[in-house]
């Protein structure tokens, strides 16, 4: 995707517009989005100019690029939190093991390290092999 497309989908209102765009007129979009100013909606529609077009009846529809951008938004939303959750779990694993090792090395070595390592290995397998979070982007 080009920088222009990312610019177009960088605003939450434009993402809502893309999601609502199934054969709606300007006034229908304005009403459903709760926008009072026609100028505001027109500004955002102009930013989406490569992603939307009008049909013969004056209704807005997504272009091929618009569908691709909407799919990218969906993918980022679906997999972005999973990747963040994985890194948070990894950071927690490191921090927890560091604190536990300092507090009581023997207890940490016998119980905490094996259990937390088993968890992080399982979570890594589930995140990478099953959810494919690093292949989704």
C-alpha positions as CSV (number, residue, x, y, z in Angstrom):
1,X,0.0,0.0,0.0
2,X,1.1,3.5,-0.8
3,X,1.8,6.3,1.7
4,X,-1.3,8.0,0.3
5,X,-3.5,5.1,1.3
6,X,-2.1,4.9,4.8
7,X,-2.7,8.7,5.1
8,X,-6.3,8.1,3.9
9,X,-7.0,5.4,6.6
10,X,-5.1,7.2,9.4
11,X,-8.1,8.9,10.8
12,X,-10.8,7.0,12.8
13,X,-13.6,8.9,11.1
14,X,-12.3,7.8,7.7
15,X,-12.2,4.2,8.9
16,X,-15.8,4.5,10.0
17,X,-16.7,5.9,6.6
18,X,-15.1,3.0,4.8
19,X,-16.9,0.5,7.0
20,X,-20.3,2.2,6.5
21,X,-19.8,2.8,2.8
22,X,-22.0,0.1,1.4
23,X,-24.1,2.0,-1.2
24,X,-24.8,5.1,0.9
25,X,-25.3,8.7,-0.4
26,X,-23.6,11.7,1.1
27,X,-26.6,12.6,3.2
28,X,-27.0,9.0,4.5
29,X,-23.3,8.9,5.5
30,X,-23.6,12.3,7.2
31,X,-26.6,11.2,9.2
32,X,-25.2,7.8,10.2
33,X,-21.9,9.2,11.2
34,X,-23.6,12.0,13.2
35,X,-21.6,14.7,11.4
36,X,-23.3,18.2,11.4
37,X,-20.9,19.9,9.0
38,X,-21.0,18.9,5.3
39,X,-17.6,20.4,4.9
40,X,-16.1,18.0,7.5
41,X,-17.5,15.0,5.7
42,X,-16.5,16.3,2.4
43,X,-12.9,16.8,3.7
44,X,-12.7,13.2,4.8
45,X,-14.2,11.9,1.6
46,X,-11.6,13.8,-0.4
47,X,-8.9,12.1,1.7
48,X,-10.5,8.8,0.7
49,X,-10.6,9.7,-3.0
50,X,-8.5,6.8,-4.2
51,X,-10.5,4.3,-2.0
52,X,-14.0,5.3,-2.9
53,X,-16.0,6.3,-6.0
54,X,-19.6,7.1,-6.9
55,X,-21.9,4.8,-8.8
56,X,-24.5,6.0,-11.4
57,X,-27.1,6.6,-8.7
58,X,-24.8,9.0,-6.7
59,X,-24.1,6.5,-4.0
60,X,-20.5,6.0,-2.7
61,X,-18.9,2.6,-3.1
62,X,-15.5,1.2,-2.4
63,X,-12.9,0.8,-5.1
64,X,-10.6,-2.2,-5.3
65,X,-8.0,-0.3,-3.3
66,X,-10.8,0.7,-0.8
67,X,-11.6,-3.0,-0.2
68,X,-7.8,-3.7,0.2
69,X,-7.5,-0.9,2.7
70,X,-10.5,-2.1,4.7
71,X,-9.0,-5.6,4.8
72,X,-5.7,-4.1,6.0
73,X,-7.6,-2.3,8.8
74,X,-9.3,-5.5,9.8
75,X,-6.0,-7.5,9.8
76,X,-4.2,-4.9,11.8
77,X,-7.0,-4.8,14.3
78,X,-7.2,-8.6,14.5
79,X,-3.5,-9.3,14.9
80,X,-2.1,-6.1,16.4
81,X,-3.3,-6.8,19.9
82,X,-2.1,-10.4,19.8
83,X,1.4,-9.3,18.9
84,X,1.4,-6.7,21.7
85,X,0.1,-9.3,24.1
86,X,2.9,-11.7,23.2
87,X,5.6,-9.0,23.8
88,X,3.9,-8.1,27.1
89,X,4.0,-11.7,28.2
90,X,7.6,-12.0,27.2
91,X,8.5,-8.9,29.2
92,X,6.5,-10.1,32.2
93,X,8.4,-13.5,32.0
94,X,11.8,-11.7,32.1
95,X,10.8,-9.3,34.9
96,X,9.1,-12.0,37.0
97,X,12.0,-14.4,36.7
98,X,14.5,-11.7,37.5
99,X,12.7,-10.6,40.7
100,X,12.1,-14.2,41.7
101,X,15.8,-15.1,41.2
102,X,16.9,-12.2,43.3
103,X,14.4,-12.9,46.1
104,X,15.1,-16.7,46.5
105,X,17.4,-18.3,44.0
106,X,16.8,-21.9,45.1
107,X,13.0,-21.6,45.0
108,X,13.2,-19.8,41.7
109,X,15.5,-22.5,40.2
110,X,13.3,-25.4,41.4
111,X,9.8,-24.1,40.8
112,X,9.4,-20.6,39.3
113,X,11.8,-21.0,36.3
114,X,10.5,-24.4,35.1
115,X,6.8,-23.3,35.4
116,X,7.2,-19.9,33.8
117,X,9.4,-21.3,31.1
118,X,6.8,-24.0,30.3
119,X,4.2,-21.2,30.1
120,X,6.3,-18.9,27.8
121,X,7.1,-21.9,25.5
122,X,3.4,-22.8,25.2
123,X,2.4,-19.2,24.7
124,X,5.1,-18.7,22.0
125,X,4.0,-21.9,20.2
126,X,0.3,-20.8,20.4
127,X,1.1,-17.3,19.2
128,X,3.5,-18.1,16.4
129,X,2.4,-21.5,15.2
130,X,-1.3,-21.4,15.8
131,X,-2.3,-17.7,15.5
132,X,0.5,-16.9,13.1
133,X,0.8,-13.4,14.5
134,X,4.2,-12.8,12.9
135,X,3.0,-13.8,9.4
136,X,-0.2,-11.8,9.5
137,X,1.4,-8.5,8.7
